[in-house]
Amino acid sequence: MQVKSRHHLRSDAISEIETAVSNRLGVTLAGDTYERVEFEDSDWEVVLVDGAPEIAYFDDEPFLTVRGANAYDPDYRIVTVDAGAVSFVSDGADVMRPGITEADSEISDGDLVLIAEESHGKVLAIGRARVSGTEMVGEEGKVVDSLHHVGDDLYSFSG
């Protein structure tokens, strides 16, 4: 991905990001420098926290990237998938009910969520919930649309 622009964020923009991530995920960002990056050939907007691509904007909403989620230990908005779903989710597939073993009951329809694998808790993807967390576990149906996953262009971007 070719960088179009890169600029340091003002303290009020940093505060807004830190508050949003803290409220949504229970994560306290620990950065000294925050830079917003826009790309020539992509709609991604990323915030580098101390040089690492830890935040991305999804529909103008700041949220952890896969790398960011694995750098911190999020408390909320986690959807856990079984081993059978890992390869599909890692390739960018949407998440289906049968692959889900657990979901945060506080998730609402439309929320951004972290999709983690059950054995080690590593985050594999970021998605948007189609249903509430209490409705995610079940027999059939797509419940999370994948937005960003391990191995995509955003994941590969190193800052």
Helices and strands as residue ranges (DSSP letters): E 3-8, H 11-25, E 34-39, E 45-49, E 52-58, E 61-64, H 66-71, E 78-81, H 83-90, E 95-96, G 97-99, E 100-103, E 112-117, E 123-129, G 133-135, E 142-149, H 153-156
